[in-house]
Amino acid sequence: SAEGVSAAVNATADLRNTGKNILTVAVGDENFDLKPLASKPDYDSNLPVSSEETYPLLAKKIISQLLQIGQVCR
């Protein structure tokens, strides 16, 4: 719903304003635009369920982004 989208955009804006990084991953064969929720345009990904050969490359991209913005817990 439009209200749900608006609430999600507002919630992620609040998180970004406190310094949080937000990565989005849409899962499905349709092209969902989650860029407004992501901290940066390249933090938005789409995982098509009918294209399993793309999974490893996308996983590497997300892992790389997480390592750049996160910390390793030991």
Secondary structure as the mmCIF struct_conf table of DSSP 4:
data_model
#
loop_
_struct_conf.conf_type_id
_struct_conf.id
_struct_conf.beg_label_comp_id
_struct_conf.beg_label_asym_id
_struct_conf.beg_label_seq_id
_struct_conf.end_label_comp_id
_struct_conf.end_label_asym_id
_struct_conf.end_label_seq_id
HELX_RH_AL_P HELX_RH_AL_P1 ALA A 2 ASN A 17
TURN_TY1_P TURN_TY1_P1 THR A 18 GLY A 19
STRN STRN1 THR A 24 VAL A 27
BEND BEND1 GLY A 28 GLU A 30
TURN_TY1_P TURN_TY1_P2 LYS A 35 LEU A 37
BEND BEND2 ALA A 38 LYS A 40
HELX_RH_3T_P HELX_RH_3T_P1 PRO A 41 TYR A 43
STRN STRN2 ASP A 44 LEU A 47
TURN_TY1_P TURN_TY1_P3 VAL A 49 SER A 50
HELX_RH_3T_P HELX_RH_3T_P2 GLU A 52 THR A 54
HELX_RH_AL_P HELX_RH_AL_P2 TYR A 55 ILE A 69
BEND BEND3 GLY A 70 GLY A 70
#
